[in-house]
């Protein structure tokens, strides 16, 4: 007997009382059989959407055209869909029409993979498994319901879904699926849909094997060509290719989407900056800047939020920063100021993963102590303009300056000096420095004016 929430069982019971059949279907059955957490519960029934609206007090007409409503209970929302069969797929994305059918087995026959084509009746404790999904779970195998070529022609996103299930579950793909992973078909799919599947792959434990397969079959180049192009050798500090190094770094970092994407893409600039010196050594000059630009463009193309794309680009730009327990306070303060307090620990995580994936020998590193040091510095050090002992109004009053860009320039220079020496962060010292900066600026401005008149 599967552990089904009472709210879901109650919905099935009310449908049964009203004279209809109903089953828990899809990923909920699969994950329940695998003893994995279930996040979404779906029910299939021979009741029409209008029947559900009549039976239940609170129903959202989610997709009446496709036979789907959402039943709202006190503890959860449950999607309930009428048994259906899909019409013709002409665009490789969705059926042109759906038809409602009378039995659950016809409904299951339209589904993508055998492990998703099972139905469970919680009232009778009966599992319907017409395509061998249970056996495939035991064999840790992903197979399509029917031929893979037909299923992928119906919806090409199923290619990525197959790879995603492989990555999430640690299963093996049926050879027929691997053979039918065709990159030209993926071009029919919107970047938004691709992004959703790719994000789940990136956050899974099996991301390396999954992304490696996507590259081998040509799918990765369709939506992330910058990463697909990184299969090149590196310099003497690395045993892995750039591509394998990026995968390793992503594997070593915690499953946070920003961090995993930054790790995957942090060296995508290397193919564009590779050079060989006269002594035969390979160099990648300023690859981090090139990689940040490529990564941001790639993520925006995949329709990731702009803030996420910018944050990933910032981490990649700074991923060569000096961050270890031997880093000087001055250097550390400047790094925190460049990336911001919200990003400094993400950058540290990326830096640690990058090093661990790249070099066989690592110097001893007191990571716990270094993190405490950063935290203390974030709390105490003057890392931003609002932490200076003076503000713009004080500078204008003390120096008799009007409001304008010069005041901002003075503040930026004061912050730069305080980052180097926090002891200077007093009102007296800063105002004295501000006066010197202003006088120097006035002299330079005057010299510029004289030159212009000549």
ROPA-62927 format. One record per residue: x, y, z of N, C-alpha, C in turn; residue in three letters. Coordinates in steps of 0.2 Angstrom, whole numbers, plus 5000, padded with zeros to 4 digits. Example, Ala and Ser with C-alpha at 12.3 -4.5 7.8 and 13.67 -1.06 7.14 Angstrom:
506649725039506249785039506649845039Ala 506449895035506849955036506450005039Ser 
//
This chain:
500449945000500050005000500450065000Unk 500350114995500750174995500450225000Unk 500950265003500750315008500450375004Unk 499750385004499450445000499150485005Unk 499250555005498950605009498150595010Unk 497950605016497250595017496850645012Unk 497050705011496750745006496650725000Unk 497150684997497050654990496650594991Unk 496650554996496250494996495450524997Unk 495350575000494650605001494350624994Unk 494850654990494550674983494350614979Unk 494750554980494650494976493950464979Unk 493850464986493350444989492650474987Unk 492750544986492150584984491950574977Unk 492450564973492350544966492050474965Unk 492250424969491950364969491250364972Unk 491050404977490450404979489950434974Unk 490250484970489850514965489750464958Unk 490050404959489950354953490550354948Unk 491150384950491650394945492250354948Unk 492750334943493350304945493950354946Unk 494450344949494950394950495650354952Unk 496150384950496850354951497350414953Unk 497750394957498350444958498850424952Unk 499150464949499550454943500150494942Unk 500550474938501150514936501750504941Unk 502150564942502750564946502550544953Unk 501950554956501750544963501850464964Unk 501550424959501650354960502350334959Unk 502750354954503450334953503850354960Unk 503750414962504150434968503950394974Unk 503250384975503050344981503350274981Unk 503350244975503650174974504450174976Unk 504750234974505450244976505650264983Unk 505050284987505150314993505550374993Unk 505350414988505650484987505050534989Unk 505250594991504750644993504250654987Unk 503650664988503150684983502950754984Unk 503050794979502850874979502250884976Unk 502050854971501450864967501050804967Unk 500350804968499950744968499450764962Unk 499350714957498950714952498450654952Unk 497850674950497350624949497050614942Unk 496950554940496550544933495950514935Unk 495450534931494750514933494350514926Unk 493750474926493350474921492750524922Unk 492850564927492350624928492550684924Unk 492150714921492250774917492450834921Unk 492750884919492850944923492250974926Unk 491750974922491051004925490850954931Unk 490950894930490750844936491150864942Unk 491750874941492150894947491950964950Unk 491751014946491551074949490951064952Unk 490451014950489851004954489950964960Unk 490450924961490550884967490950924972Unk 491450964970491850994976491751064977Unk 491751084983491651154984492051214982Unk 492751194981493251244979493651214973Unk 493551234967493851214961494151264957Unk 494751264955495051314950495051284943Unk 494751314938494751284931495351294928Unk 495851254930496551264928496651264920Unk 496351204917496451194910495851154907Unk 495251184907494651154906494751124899Unk 495051154894495151134887495451064887Unk 495951054892496350994892496050944897Unk 495450964900495150914905495450924912Unk 495750974914496050984920495751034924Unk 495651024931495451064936495951054942Unk 495951104946496351104952495851104958Unk 495851054962495351044968495751074974Unk 495451114977495851154983495551124989Unk 495951094993495851065000496151105005Unk 496051095011496351135017497151125017Unk 497351065015498051055015498451055009Unk 498151055003498551044997498051064991Unk 498351074985498051084979498151024975Unk 497650994972497750934968497450944961Unk 497850924956497650934949497250864947Unk 496650874945496250814943496050824935Unk 496250774931496250774924495750714922Unk 495350734917494950674914495350634910Unk 495250564910495550524906495550554898Unk 496150544895496150574888496650544884Unk 496550554877497050534873497250594869Unk 497850604866498150664863497950654855Unk 497850714852497750714845498450714842Unk 498450744835499050744831499550794834Unk 500150774834500650824836501050854829Unk 500950914828501150934821501750984822Unk 501851014828502451054829502951034834Unk 502950964836503450944840503450964847Unk 502850994849502751024856502151004860Unk 501551014856500950994860500450964855Unk 499950934857499450904853498950954850Unk 498750954844498251004841497650994845Unk 497450934848496850924851496850874856Unk 496450864861496450804865495650784865Unk 495650714866494950684866494950644873Unk 494350644876494250614882494050544881Unk 494250494885494150424884493850404891Unk 493650334891493350304896493750264901Unk 494350244899494750204903495450224905Unk 495750204910496350234913496950204908Unk 496850144906497450114902497550154895Unk 497050184892497150224886497450284888Unk 497250314894497650374896498350364898Unk 498550314901499250294902499650284896Unk 499350264891499650244884499950314881Unk 499650364883499950434880500550464883Unk 500750434889501250464893501950444891Unk 502450484893503150484890503550414892Unk 503550404898504050344900503650294905Unk 503850234905503550184908503450194916Unk 503950234918503950244926503550294927Unk 503250334922502750384923502050364921Unk 502050304919501350274916501050224920Unk 501050234927500750194932500150234935Unk 499650194937499150224941498950184947Unk 498750224953498650184959497950204962Unk 497550154963496950174966496950164974Unk 496950214978497150214985496550184989Unk 495950184986495350154989495350074989Unk 495650044983495649974983496349944983Unk 496849994984497549974985497749934978Unk 497549964973497749924966498149974962Unk 498749944959499149974955499049954948Unk 498949994943498849984936499549994933Unk 499849944930500549954927500549914920Unk 500249944915500249904909500849904905Unk 501349944906501949954902502649934906Unk 502549904912503149874915503549924919Unk 503149974921503550034925503850004931Unk 503549964935503749934941504449904940Unk 504449864935505049824933505649874931Unk 505449924928505949974926506250004932Unk 505850024937506050054943506550004946Unk 506349944946506849894950507449884946Unk 507449894939508049884935508449954934Unk 508150004937508350074936508550094929Unk 507950084925507950094918507450144916Unk 507650184911507150234908506950214901Unk 506350194900506050174894505450214892Unk 505350224885504750264883504150214883Unk 503650244883502950204882502950204874Unk 503050144871503150144864503750164862Unk 503850174855504550194852504750264854Unk 505350264856505650334858505550384852Unk 505650364846505650414840504950444840Unk 504450404841503750424841503650474847Unk 503850454853503750494859504050564858Unk 504650564855505050624855504850674849Unk 504550634844504250674838503650714841Unk 503250684846502650714848502850774852Unk 503350774857503650824861504350814862Unk 504750854858505450854858505750864865Unk 505450904870505650914876505750844880Unk 505450794878505450734881506150704881Unk 506550724876507250704876507650734882Unk 507550794884507850824890507550794896Unk 506950784896506650754902506950684903Unk 507050644898507350574899508050584902Unk 508450634900509150644903509050674910Unk 508550714911508450744918508250684923Unk 507850634921507650584925508250534926Unk 508650524921509350494922509750524928Unk 509750594927510250634932509950634939Unk 509250634940508950644946508950574950Unk 508750524946508650454949509250414949Unk 509750434945510350384944510150324940Unk 509750334935509550274931509950274925Unk 509850214921510150214914509650224909Unk 509850254904509350264898509350204894Unk 508750184891508750134887509050154880Unk 509450104877509850124871509450154866Unk 508750134865508350164860508250244861Unk 508250264868508150334869508850364867Unk 509350344869510050374867510050384860Unk 509850334856509950334849509450394846Unk 508950404849508450454847508550524849Unk 509150534853509250604855509550644849Unk 509050684846509250714840509250794841Unk 509850824840509850894842509350944837Unk 509250924831508850964827508150964829Unk 507950914833507250914835507150964841Unk 507650984845507651024850507551094848Unk 507651114842507551184840506851204840Unk 506351154840505651174840505451194847Unk 505851184852505651194859505851264861Unk 505351304865505551364868506151364873Unk 506551414873507051414878506851414885Unk 506251444886505951434893505851364895Unk 505551324891505451254893506151214893Unk 506551234889507251204890507551224896Unk 507551284898507851304904507551274910Unk 506951254910506651224916506951154917Unk 506951114912507251054912508051054914Unk 508351104910509151104912509251124919Unk 508851164922508951184929508951124933Unk 508451084932508351024936508950974935Unk 509250974929509850934928510350964932Unk 510451024932511051064935511051054942Unk 510451044945510351034953510350964955Unk 510450914950510350844952511050824954Unk 511050764957511750734959512050704953Unk 511750684947512050654941512150704936Unk 512250774938512250824932512850804927Unk 513450784930514050774926513850724920Unk 513650664922513450614916512950644912Unk 512450674914511950704910512150754905Unk 512550804908512750854903513350824898Unk 513650784900514150744896513750714890Unk 513250674892512850644887512550694882Unk 512250754885511950804881512450834876Unk 513150834878513650864873513750814868Unk 513850744870514050694865513450684860Unk 512850694862512350684857512150754853Unk 512550804855512450874851511850914854Unk 511550894859510950934861511250994865Unk 511750994869512051044873512151104868Unk 512451094862512651144858512051184855Unk 511451154856510851194854510651254858Unk 510751244865510551294869511051324874Unk 511651284874512251314878512851304874Unk 512951334868513551324864514251344868Unk 514251394872514851414875515151354880Unk 514651314883514951264887515151204882Unk 514751194877514851134873515551144869Unk 515751204869516451214865517051214869Unk 516951194875517551194880517951124880Unk 517851084876518251024876518951024873Unk 519351064877520051084874520451074880Unk 521151054879521551044884521751104888Unk 522051104894522251154898522951164898Unk 523151204903523851214905524151164909Unk 524751164911525051114915524751104922Unk 524351154924524051144931523451104931Unk 523251084925522651044925522750974921Unk 522450924924522450864920521750854916Unk 521250884918520650884914520550934908Unk 520150914903519950964898519551024902Unk 519451074899519051134901518351104903Unk 518051074898517451044899517351004905Unk 517850954906517750904911517950944918Unk 518350994918518551034924517851064926Unk 517551094921516951134923516351084926Unk 516351024923515850974926516050954933Unk 516750944934516950924941516850984946Unk 516951044944516851094949516151104951Unk 515651094946514951094947514751034952Unk 515050974951514950924955515150934962Unk 515650974963515950984970515651034974Unk 515151074971514851134974514151114976Unk 513851144981513251134984512651144979Unk 512151114979511551124974511151184974Unk 511551234973511251304973511251324965Unk 510751344962510651354955511251414953Unk 511251464957511751514955512451484955Unk 512651454960513251424961513451374956Unk 512951324954513051274950513151304943Unk 512751354941512851384934513551414934Unk 513751454939514351484939514951434938Unk 514851384942515351334941515451304934Unk 514851284931514851254925515151304919Unk 515051364920515151414915515751454916Unk 516151444922516651494924517251494919Unk 517351434916517951434911517751434904Unk 517151454902516951454895517351504891Unk 517651554894518051604891518751574888Unk 518951514891519551494889519651474882Unk 519251444878519351434871519451504867Unk 519151554870519251614866519851654868Unk 520251634873520751674876521451634876Unk 521351574873521951524873522551554869Unk 523151554872523751564868524351524870Unk 524851514866525451474868526051524868Unk 526451524873527051564873527551534870Unk 528151574869528751544865529051484868Unk 528951474875529151414878528751354878Unk 528151364875527651314874527151304879Unk 527151354884526651354889525951384886Unk 525451354889524751374887524551424892Unk 524251484889523951534894523251554891Unk 522851574896522151594895522151664898Unk 522351714895522351784897521651814898Unk 521551834904520851864906520251824903Unk 520351764904519851714902519151724906Unk 519251754913518751764917518251814914Unk 518551864911518151924908517751894902Unk 518051864898517751834892517251784894Unk 517351744899516851694902516251724905Unk 516351774908515751814911515351844906Unk 515551864901515151894895514851834892Unk 515151784890514851724887514251694891Unk 514451694898513951664902513351704903Unk 513351764904512851814904512351804898Unk 512651814892512351804886511951744885Unk 512251684887511951614887511351614891Unk 511451634898510951634902510351674900Unk 510451734898509851774896509551744890Unk 509951714885509651674879509151624882Unk 509351584887508951534890508351564895Unk 508351624895507751664898507851654906Unk 508451644908508451654915508351724918Unk 508151734924508051804926508751844925Unk 508651914924509251954923509651954929Unk 509351964935509751964941510151904942Unk 509951844940510351784941510851784936Unk 510751804930511251804925511851854927Unk 511651914929512151964931512551934937Unk 512251904942512551874948513051824946Unk 512851774941513351724939513951754935Unk 513751804931514351844928514851874932Unk 514551904938514951934943515451884946Unk 515151824948515551774951516051754946Unk 515951744940516451714935516951774934Unk 516751834934517251884933517751884939Unk 517551874945517951874951518251804953Unk 518151754949518251684951519051674952Unk 519451714949520151704950520451744956Unk 519951774960520151824966520551774971Unk 521051814974521451784980521051774986Unk 520851714987520351694993520651634996Unk 521051645001521251585005521451615012Unk 521651575017521851595023522451635023Unk 522851635018523451675017523351745014Unk 522651765012522551825009522551885014Unk 522851935012522951995017522252025018Unk 522252055024521652095025521452145020Unk 521952185017521852235012521552205006Unk 521852145004521552114998520852084999Unk 520752055005520152035006519552085007Unk 519752145010519252195010519052215003Unk 519552224999519452244992519052194988Unk 519152134989518752084986517952084988Unk 517852094994517252094997516852154994Unk 517252214994516952274991516752264984Unk 517152224980517052224973516352174972Unk 516352124976515752074974515152094979Unk 515252124984514752134989514652084994Unk 514452105000514352055006513951995004Unk 513352015000512951954998513251904994Unk 513751914991514051874986514751844988Unk 515051864993515751844995515751774997Unk 515251745000515351675002515151634996Unk 514751654991514651614985515251614981Unk 515651674981516251674977516751624981Unk 516751624987517251574991517051504989Unk 516451484989516251424987516451404980Unk 516351454975516551444968517351434968Unk 517751474972518451474971518751404974Unk 518451384979518651314982518451254978Unk 517851254975517651204970518151204964Unk 518351264961518751274955519451244957Unk 519751264963520351234964520351164965Unk 519851134969519851064970519751024964Unk 519451054959519351014952519951024948Unk 520351064950520951084945521651054947Unk 521751054953522451034955522450974960Unk 522850934958522950864962523150884969Unk 523650934970523950944977523651014979Unk 523351014985523051074988523451094994Unk 523651154995523951185001523351175007Unk 523651155013523151155019522751225019Unk 522151215021521751275020521251275026Unk 521251325031520751325036520151365034Unk 519751325031519151355028518651385033Unk 518551345039518151365044518351435047Unk 518951435048519251495051519251555046Unk 519351545040519351595035518651625034Unk 518151575034517451605034517251645040Unk 517451625046517351675051517751735051Unk 518351735048518651805047518251845042Unk 518051815036517651855032517051885035Unk 516651845039516051865042516151925047Unk 516751915051516951975055517052035051Unk 517452025045517552085041516952115038Unk 516552075036515852105033515552145038Unk 515552125045515152155050515552225052Unk 516252225052516552275055516952325050Unk 517152305045517552345040517152395036Unk 517452455035517052505031517152485023Unk 516652445021516652415014516252455009Unk 515852495011515452535007515452605009Unk 515152655005515152725006514752745012Unk 514252705014513852715020514152705026Unk 514752665026515152655032515652705033Unk 515752755029516252805030516052845035Unk 516552875039516452915045516152985042Unk 516153005036515853065033515453045028Unk 514953095026514553085020514653145016Unk 514253145010514253195006514153265008Unk 513653275013513453335016513953365020Unk 514353325024514853345028515453375024Unk 515553335018516153355014515953425011Unk 515353435008515153495005515153555010Unk 514953545016514953595021515653615023Unk 516053565024516753575027517253605021Unk 517053595015517553615009517153675005Unk 516553685007516253735003516053714996Unk 515953654995515853624988515053624986Unk 514853634980514153624978514053554977Unk 513453534977513253464975513453454968Unk 513753394967513953374960514353314960Unk 514653304954515053234953515653234957Unk 515953294958516653294962516553264969Unk 515953284972515853254979515853174979Unk 515553154974515553074973516253044972Unk 516653084968517253064966517753064973Unk 517653114977517953114983517753054988Unk 517153044988516952984992517252924990Unk 517252914983517552854981518252844982Unk 518652894982519352894983519452884991Unk 519052914995519052905002518952835004Unk 518452805001518252735002518852685000Unk 519152704994519752664992520352664997Unk 520452725000520952735005520852695011Unk 520152695013519952665019520052585019Unk 519852565013519952495011520652465012Unk 521052515011521852495011522052495019Unk 521752545022521852555029521252585033Unk 520952535037520352555040520452605046Unk 521052615048521252655054521052735051Unk 521052745045520952815042520252835043Unk 519752785044519052795044518852835050Unk 519052905051518852945056518653015052Unk 518253055055517953115052518553165051Unk 519053165056519553215055520053195049Unk 520253135049520653105044520353115037Unk 519753095036519353095030519253165027Unk 519153205031519053275029519653305027Unk 520253295030520853315028521053285021Unk 520953225020521053195014520553215008Unk 519953235010519453255005519753325003Unk 519953365008520253435006520753425000Unk 521253385002521853374997521553344990Unk 521153304991520853274984520553324980Unk 520153374984519753424980520253474977Unk 520753494981521253544979521553514973Unk 521753454973522153424967521653424961Unk 521053404962520553404957520453474954Unk 520453524958520353594956520953614951Unk 521553594954522153614950522253574943Unk 522053514943522053474937521453504932Unk 520953524935520353554931520653614928Unk 520953654932521253724929521753714924Unk 522253664925522753654920522353624913Unk 521853594914521453564908521153624904Unk 520953674908520553734905521053774901Unk 521753784905522253824901522453794895Unk 522553724895522753694889522253694884Unk 521553704885521053704880521053774877Unk 521253824881521253894879521853904874Unk 522453874876523053874871522853844864Unk 
//
